[in-house]
Amino acid sequence: MSDKLAGKAKEVEGKLTGDKAREAQGKAEGLLGKAKEKINDVKEDVIRVVLVKSF
């Protein structure tokens, strides 16, 4: 969640200051945060499936 939040903060900062590079950096970090969340969700799902099948 921290990557997503930090990315959003940088994106907003870039928009407010007119810094397109900072805005783009923020968007990229936000996307990275979303990707990490999805990967973690899949990881948790796999662990649940493995645990259910092992019992």
mmCIF file of the C-alpha atoms, coordinates in Angstrom:
data_MODEL
# 
_entry.id   MODEL 
# 
loop_
_atom_site.group_PDB 
_atom_site.id 
_atom_site.type_symbol 
_atom_site.label_atom_id 
_atom_site.label_alt_id 
_atom_site.label_comp_id 
_atom_site.label_asym_id 
_atom_site.label_entity_id 
_atom_site.label_seq_id 
_atom_site.pdbx_PDB_ins_code 
_atom_site.Cartn_x 
_atom_site.Cartn_y 
_atom_site.Cartn_z 
_atom_site.occupancy 
_atom_site.B_iso_or_equiv 
_atom_site.pdbx_formal_charge 
_atom_site.auth_seq_id 
_atom_site.auth_comp_id 
_atom_site.auth_asym_id 
_atom_site.auth_atom_id 
_atom_site.pdbx_PDB_model_num 
ATOM 1  C CA . MET A 1 1  ? 0.000  0.000   0.000   1.00 0.00 ? 1  MET A CA 1 
ATOM 2  C CA . SER A 1 2  ? 2.853  2.388   0.709   1.00 0.00 ? 2  SER A CA 1 
ATOM 3  C CA . ASP A 1 3  ? 4.067  2.404   -2.926  1.00 0.00 ? 3  ASP A CA 1 
ATOM 4  C CA . LYS A 1 4  ? 0.560  3.151   -4.115  1.00 0.00 ? 4  LYS A CA 1 
ATOM 5  C CA . LEU A 1 5  ? 0.092  5.953   -1.596  1.00 0.00 ? 5  LEU A CA 1 
ATOM 6  C CA . ALA A 1 6  ? 3.545  7.448   -2.162  1.00 0.00 ? 6  ALA A CA 1 
ATOM 7  C CA . GLY A 1 7  ? 2.957  7.329   -5.904  1.00 0.00 ? 7  GLY A CA 1 
ATOM 8  C CA . LYS A 1 8  ? -0.336 9.161   -5.585  1.00 0.00 ? 8  LYS A CA 1 
ATOM 9  C CA . ALA A 1 9  ? 1.291  11.811  -3.403  1.00 0.00 ? 9  ALA A CA 1 
ATOM 10 C CA . LYS A 1 10 ? 4.059  12.371  -5.969  1.00 0.00 ? 10 LYS A CA 1 
ATOM 11 C CA . GLU A 1 11 ? 1.534  12.463  -8.790  1.00 0.00 ? 11 GLU A CA 1 
ATOM 12 C CA . VAL A 1 12 ? -0.515 15.133  -7.011  1.00 0.00 ? 12 VAL A CA 1 
ATOM 13 C CA . GLU A 1 13 ? 2.636  17.066  -6.131  1.00 0.00 ? 13 GLU A CA 1 
ATOM 14 C CA . GLY A 1 14 ? 3.662  16.989  -9.786  1.00 0.00 ? 14 GLY A CA 1 
ATOM 15 C CA . LYS A 1 15 ? 0.257  18.224  -10.887 1.00 0.00 ? 15 LYS A CA 1 
ATOM 16 C CA . LEU A 1 16 ? 0.267  21.054  -8.356  1.00 0.00 ? 16 LEU A CA 1 
ATOM 17 C CA . THR A 1 17 ? 3.776  22.210  -9.225  1.00 0.00 ? 17 THR A CA 1 
ATOM 18 C CA . GLY A 1 18 ? 3.505  21.598  -12.971 1.00 0.00 ? 18 GLY A CA 1 
ATOM 19 C CA . ASP A 1 19 ? 6.375  19.083  -12.802 1.00 0.00 ? 19 ASP A CA 1 
ATOM 20 C CA . LYS A 1 20 ? 5.465  16.531  -15.468 1.00 0.00 ? 20 LYS A CA 1 
ATOM 21 C CA . ALA A 1 21 ? 8.419  14.283  -14.581 1.00 0.00 ? 21 ALA A CA 1 
ATOM 22 C CA . ARG A 1 22 ? 7.344  14.110  -10.926 1.00 0.00 ? 22 ARG A CA 1 
ATOM 23 C CA . GLU A 1 23 ? 3.762  13.444  -11.993 1.00 0.00 ? 23 GLU A CA 1 
ATOM 24 C CA . ALA A 1 24 ? 4.897  10.614  -14.267 1.00 0.00 ? 24 ALA A CA 1 
ATOM 25 C CA . GLN A 1 25 ? 7.104  9.198   -11.522 1.00 0.00 ? 25 GLN A CA 1 
ATOM 26 C CA . GLY A 1 26 ? 4.120  9.218   -9.196  1.00 0.00 ? 26 GLY A CA 1 
ATOM 27 C CA . LYS A 1 27 ? 1.921  7.444   -11.722 1.00 0.00 ? 27 LYS A CA 1 
ATOM 28 C CA . ALA A 1 28 ? 4.608  4.802   -12.241 1.00 0.00 ? 28 ALA A CA 1 
ATOM 29 C CA . GLU A 1 29 ? 4.995  4.241   -8.507  1.00 0.00 ? 29 GLU A CA 1 
ATOM 30 C CA . GLY A 1 30 ? 1.226  4.025   -8.139  1.00 0.00 ? 30 GLY A CA 1 
ATOM 31 C CA . LEU A 1 31 ? 1.086  1.342   -10.818 1.00 0.00 ? 31 LEU A CA 1 
ATOM 32 C CA . LEU A 1 32 ? 3.939  -0.509  -9.138  1.00 0.00 ? 32 LEU A CA 1 
ATOM 33 C CA . GLY A 1 33 ? 1.995  -0.427  -5.901  1.00 0.00 ? 33 GLY A CA 1 
ATOM 34 C CA . LYS A 1 34 ? -1.121 -1.806  -7.596  1.00 0.00 ? 34 LYS A CA 1 
ATOM 35 C CA . ALA A 1 35 ? 0.937  -4.568  -9.224  1.00 0.00 ? 35 ALA A CA 1 
ATOM 36 C CA . LYS A 1 36 ? 2.471  -5.524  -5.875  1.00 0.00 ? 36 LYS A CA 1 
ATOM 37 C CA . GLU A 1 37 ? -0.993 -5.702  -4.314  1.00 0.00 ? 37 GLU A CA 1 
ATOM 38 C CA . LYS A 1 38 ? -2.248 -7.987  -7.092  1.00 0.00 ? 38 LYS A CA 1 
ATOM 39 C CA . ILE A 1 39 ? 0.816  -10.219 -6.793  1.00 0.00 ? 39 ILE A CA 1 
ATOM 40 C CA . ASN A 1 40 ? 0.287  -10.461 -3.053  1.00 0.00 ? 40 ASN A CA 1 
ATOM 41 C CA . ASP A 1 41 ? -3.390 -11.344 -3.578  1.00 0.00 ? 41 ASP A CA 1 
ATOM 42 C CA . VAL A 1 42 ? -2.443 -14.139 -5.971  1.00 0.00 ? 42 VAL A CA 1 
ATOM 43 C CA . LYS A 1 43 ? 0.228  -15.372 -3.570  1.00 0.00 ? 43 LYS A CA 1 
ATOM 44 C CA . GLU A 1 44 ? -2.313 -15.549 -0.749  1.00 0.00 ? 44 GLU A CA 1 
ATOM 45 C CA . ASP A 1 45 ? -4.780 -17.395 -2.998  1.00 0.00 ? 45 ASP A CA 1 
ATOM 46 C CA . VAL A 1 46 ? -2.129 -19.957 -3.951  1.00 0.00 ? 46 VAL A CA 1 
ATOM 47 C CA . ILE A 1 47 ? -1.221 -20.503 -0.309  1.00 0.00 ? 47 ILE A CA 1 
ATOM 48 C CA . ARG A 1 48 ? -4.897 -21.064 0.552   1.00 0.00 ? 48 ARG A CA 1 
ATOM 49 C CA . VAL A 1 49 ? -5.324 -23.569 -2.266  1.00 0.00 ? 49 VAL A CA 1 
ATOM 50 C CA . VAL A 1 50 ? -2.162 -25.448 -1.291  1.00 0.00 ? 50 VAL A CA 1 
ATOM 51 C CA . LEU A 1 51 ? -3.200 -25.571 2.357   1.00 0.00 ? 51 LEU A CA 1 
ATOM 52 C CA . VAL A 1 52 ? -6.726 -26.789 1.533   1.00 0.00 ? 52 VAL A CA 1 
ATOM 53 C CA . LYS A 1 53 ? -5.416 -29.519 -0.780  1.00 0.00 ? 53 LYS A CA 1 
ATOM 54 C CA . SER A 1 54 ? -2.848 -30.682 1.757   1.00 0.00 ? 54 SER A CA 1 
ATOM 55 C CA . PHE A 1 55 ? -5.524 -31.484 4.355   1.00 0.00 ? 55 PHE A CA 1 
# 
